[in-house]
Structures are given as C-alpha cells and as structure tokens.
Amino acid sequence: MFLGIVYGCIGFAGFQYGRRQQQARQMVVGIALMSFGFFVSDPLINGLVGAVLVLLLFWPR
C-alpha cells in the first residue's frame, strides 16, 4: 500500500511536469504510475513495475 502511494505521488508530479512542458512521454508514464497499482496485487511485481516506470520517467531522451 505504501508503494502505491509513493508511486502515485511520483506519477502525479511527472504528469504535471509533462503537461507544463508539453511532453507526452512524461504525461503517459505519470498516468501509468498513478494507475498501475490498481492492476498489480503482488508486492514484488508492484515494486519492479514501479521502479521501471520511474526510470522511464527520468530517463533522458
């Protein structure tokens, strides 16, 4: 549950950043970070998927 809250906050910040900078990748990854916790129930998979999405969010072009 804690990871879902953390990833949701990071996703919201990424979405806001992408919206302000007009960057679709950050917006899509932000939405994915906010919503993937509803579909993944295993804590290990939750952590791995969240870590990959956070890396995608901050990965340079």
C-alpha positions in Angstrom: 0.0 0.0 0.0 2.8 2.4 0.8 4.5 1.8 -2.5 1.2 2.6 -4.3 1.0 6.0 -2.5 4.7 6.8 -3.3 4.4 5.8 -6.9 1.1 7.7 -7.2 2.7 10.9 -5.9 5.7 10.5 -8.3 3.3 9.8 -11.1 1.2 12.9 -10.3 4.3 15.1 -10.3 5.5 13.5 -13.6 2.1 14.1 -15.2 2.1 17.8 -14.0 5.6 18.3 -15.3 4.8 16.7 -18.7 1.6 18.8 -19.0 3.5 22.0 -18.3 6.4 21.2 -20.6 4.1 19.8 -23.3 5.9 16.4 -23.2 3.7 13.4 -23.9 6.1 10.8 -22.6 6.1 12.2 -19.1 2.4 12.5 -19.1 1.8 8.9 -20.2 4.3 7.5 -17.7 2.8 9.7 -15.0 -0.7 8.3 -15.7 0.8 4.8 -15.8 2.5 5.3 -12.4 -0.8 6.6 -10.9 -2.9 3.7 -12.2 -0.8 0.5 -12.4 -1.2 -0.2 -8.7 -4.9 -0.9 -9.2 -4.0 -3.8 -11.6 -1.0 -5.3 -9.8 -1.5 -7.0 -6.5 1.8 -8.8 -5.8 4.2 -6.5 -3.8 7.3 -7.7 -5.6 5.8 -7.1 -9.1 4.4 -3.8 -7.8 7.9 -2.7 -6.8 9.5 -3.8 -10.0 6.9 -2.3 -12.4 7.0 0.9 -10.4 10.8 1.1 -10.5 10.8 0.6 -14.2 8.2 3.3 -14.8 10.1 5.7 -12.5 13.3 5.0 -14.6 11.3 5.7 -17.8 10.0 8.9 -16.3 13.5 10.3 -15.6 15.4 8.6 -18.4 16.9 11.2 -20.8 15.7 11.3 -24.3 
